[in-house]
Amino acid sequence: MAKFTDIIGQEQLKEHLQNAIAMNKVSHAYIINGERSSGKEFAAKVFATALQCEKGETEPCGECHSCIQAKSGNQPDIIFVSHDKPNTIGVEDIRTQINNDIGIKPYSSPRKIYIMNEGEKMTVQAQNALLKTLEEPPEYAVILILTTNVEALLPTILSRCVVLNMKPVPDHKVKKFLMEELKIPDYKANICVAFARGNIGKAKMLASSEEFEKVKEEAVTLVKYINDMDISEVVKAIKKISEYQFDVTDYLDILSVWYRDALLFKATKDANSLIFKNEIQYIRKVADRSTYEGIETIVKALQQAKRRLEANVNFDLTMELLLLTIQEN
């Protein structure tokens, strides 16, 4: 049974929610804001389960009828709001699943809890429909809106909700989790931690992803030999990444970490703190061949390429500009 103690990091969020339960000061509406895979839904489910637990403690007991139902996803008074359209939560979704349902008293629990994932996908009409419910919710109702972008919500919605932010989990905690819970070896854990940037869900995904391993190997091979390849060969190598179910911006992050390692080694001559310490002979080559400014220019160019791709600038053109910068420096 998942408990608050299973949430890694997020001390402020846990403290806030557990205090609300202990003092019986639970708000009618919460927004949990954080990047994808940061554990928003996990936290929301633990909170909902604790609120409905028959023991009435600040942790779910895991043994009562309500906790057993919640664990199997069948607690009738914990309702998950769904939507048919992949990129939109429409006004009908809100009306049918929340507004027309919230007036019906809880089936078997003290509260009726609604969990809406991807709240940033609500249309303005959907948000206005929800606003009517948030203005006068029944005593027993709790609405949990999970979002990756709190700015997509109307100020009137924000003003009626308690906003809680997921914080990046410290690297040492992510590494400890990967090594102890998932039995990931030290070197691999370091690489996953570097890319996860405090996002525990992403760290788990990377640790268990064979695709990530393959893409990492291809990226490392590319940077090892990039100075001996012509542009068309390099663009072809990067295009190959689209064969995997892998985001090209994550691929660029792998290259960024490589060049940051080179910068760090150039400055300290210490291989122990490097992410790619297994590749030290190649990292040393980059550090020896390039100036500090040159490596910094490459790292900046990688960030710029990510921004261009997010803005839908032509892929080939973006990559050619990036690779010219890498080869020149």
N, C-alpha and C positions, 0 to 999 in steps of 0.2 A: 504494500500500500504506500503510495507516494505521500511524503510529508514535507512540511516546511524545511526540515533539516536536510532533505534531499536536494534542495535548491542550492546550487553552488554560487557563492557570492551573493549579491543583491540583498545585503544586510538591511539597508534602509527600507526597502520594499517589504521584506519579511516582517520587520519590526512594526511597520505601519499597519499591515494587515492583521497581524496577531494581536496588537494592541486594540484595534477596532473590535475584534471578537471578544477579547477579555473585558473591555469596558462597555460592551454592548452599544458601541457607537458606530455601527456599520452604515456607510453611506448608501444611498439608493443607486448611485452610478459611479463607476470607476473607469478610467482610461488607463490601460497599461501600454506604454509606448516603448518600442525598442526595435532594433533591426531584426530582419528575418532570422529565424533559428536561434534567437537569443534566450528562448525559454518562457515567452509570454504565456503560451497556452498551458504549459506545465504548471506555472505559478497560479494561473486562473483556476485550473482544475483542483489544485490543492486547497486554495481558498474556498472554492464552492463546496468541496467535500467537507472541509472543517466546519463551515457554516451550517451544513445540514446534519452533521454528526449528532447522534442521539446522546452522546456523553457530554456535549457542550463544552469541550475543552478547546485550547488554542491549537491543538494538533488533531487531525482526524484519528479516531481510535483504530480504524481498520477492521473492527470486529462487528459493529452494530449492523442492522439491516440496511440502513441508508448508506454506510461506507461500502458494504459489499456490493450494493447496487451501483454506486458511483464508480467503483473499481472496474465493473464490467460494462460501464457506459449506459446503464439502464435505470439511473435514478430519474424518476418521472418529473421531478421538480428542478432538475438541472437541464436546461434546454440549450441546445447548440443551434444558433441561427445559421442557416445555409443559404446559398444563392446559386441559381442555375447558370447565369451568365458569368464567364470566367473573370471578367474585369470590372464588373459592376454589381453593387448591391442596390437594387432598385426600390422604389417606393412601395411596390406590391410585396416585396420580401419583408419589409418592416411592418406593413399593415397586417399581413396574414400571420407572421410568426411572432410579432411582439404586440402591436397595438390591440389586435382583436383577441389576443390570448391572455393578456396580462390581467384583465378583469376577473378571470376565472381563478378562484382561490387555489392555493397549493393542494396537490393531490394527497400527500402524506407527510409533508415536512413543514417546519415553521416558515420557510421562505420559498420564493420562486425565483430561480436565478437564471438569467439569460447570458450566454457567452457568445459574443460575436467576434469572430476572427476577421482580419483584413478590413477593419473599420474604415480605413482610408479609401476603400472602394465605394463607399456610400455616395450616391448622387446628392446634389443639393436638395432635391425634392424628398429623397429618403431621409436625409438629416432633419429636414423640417417636420417630417411626419414623426420621427423619433422624439423631436423636441417637445411635441404635445404630451407625450408620455412622460418625459423627463420633468416637465413642469409640474405634473400632478400624479406622481407614481403611487400605486397602492402601498400601504404600510409594509407589506411582506415582500415587495419586489426589490431585486438587486440586478442591475444591468452592468455587465463587464464588456467594455469595448477594447479590443486589442488592435493596435495599429503600428505600422512601421513609419508612419508620417503623421504626427499629431497636427501638423500645419494644414493638413487636408480637411480638418474638421472645422466647422463654423465656430466663431467665438462664443455664440450663444450655447452651443453644445458644451464647449470647454468650461464655461462658467458654471455649468450645473453638474459637473463631474469632478471627482478627485483624480488628478493626473499623477500617475506614478511612472517613473522612468527606469527602464532596465539599464544598469551601468555595465561597462566592460568588466569582465572578471579578471582579476590580476593573473598574469602569465603563470606564476608559480602554482596557483590553484588549478588552472586548466591542465598544466603538466602533471600535477599530482593525480588529478582525476583520470587522465588518459593512461597513466602508468599503473595506477592501482586498480581502477575499475575495469579498464579495457585491456590491460596487460600489454600496452604498446611499449616497445623498447625506447630507451632514452633518446637516441638520435632521431628516430621517426617522430617522437613526441615533440621534440624541439621544433621540427619543421612544421608540424600541424599547428603548434602554438603560435609560431611566427605569422602564419596565414590567417588564423582564426581571429586575431586581434581582440581577444577578450570575449569572443562569442562562443559559448560552450557547445551549442548545437552544431555550429560550423566545424569546430574542432573534432567533434564526434564523427561528423560526416566525412571529413577529410581522412581521419584515422582509419576508417573502414572502407574507404573508396579505392578500388583497384584502378579506376580511371585517373584519380589524382596521382597515384604512383607512376602510371604510364606517362601522363602529361608532364609531371615533374622531370622524369628521365629525359623526355624529348626536349624540354626547355633547357635543361642543363647541357645536353649534347649541343644544342644550338649555340648557347653562349660560349661554350668551349672553343668552337670552331668558326664563330661568326666572322672573324677577321680574314679567314681564308675563303669565304664564300662570296658569290656575287649576289646582288640584291634579289634577282628573280628566284634564286634557289632558297633564299631566306624567306621571302614572301610565301613561297610554296610550302615551306616547312611550317610556317605559322598557320596557313590556311588548313593544313592537315588537322589542326586542333578542332576544327568544326566537325570532324568525323566523330569526336567524342561528345558526350553530353556535358560539355564543360565550357564555362564562360571564359571568353578570351580575355576579359579584364582580370580574371583570376590568374590566367597565364602570364599576363604582364606583371602581376604581383610577384610571381615566382622570379621573373627577371629582375625586378626591383630589389628583392631580398639578396639575390646573387651580387648585385653591384653595391648594395649597402655593406655586405660582407667584405667586398674588395676594399671599400673605403675604410672600414674599421681595421682591416688587417694592415692597410697602408699606414694608418695612424699609430697602431699599437704593436704590430708584429706578433700579436698573440692570437693563435688559432683556436684557443679554448672557448672563446665567447662567440665564435662564428656559428651560424645556422648550418651552413654547408661545410662543416669542418672536415668531412670525408673527402672533399674536393680541394684540399688545401693547395696542391701543386698548381691547379689551374687558377685558383683565386690569387695565388702569389704572382702568377704571370700577368693577370689583369692589373694588379696593384703596382707591379714594376713598370709595366708598359705605359700606364696612364698617369696623368697628373691628378691632384685632388680636384681641381676645377673640372677636369675632363669627366671624372666619374660622377661628380655632382650634376654636371650637365646631362649625363645619361639618365640619372635617377629622375631629374625634373622632366626630361623628355618622355619617360615612361608614364609619369603622372598626366602629362599633357595628352599623350595618346589615349589614355583611359577616358579623359574628359571628352576628347573628340569623338570617340566611339559611342559614348553615352549620348552625345548630341547628334548621332547618326551621320557623321562625316564619312565619306567614302573610305571603306576598309583598306583597299590597296594603297591609296594615296597616304593615309595615316601611317600605315606600316612602313612605306618607303621612306617617309620623312624621319620616322623613328630610327630605322636601320641605318640611314645615312649618318644620323647623329652618333649612333653607337660606333660605327666604323671610323668616323672622323676623330673620335675621342679615345 
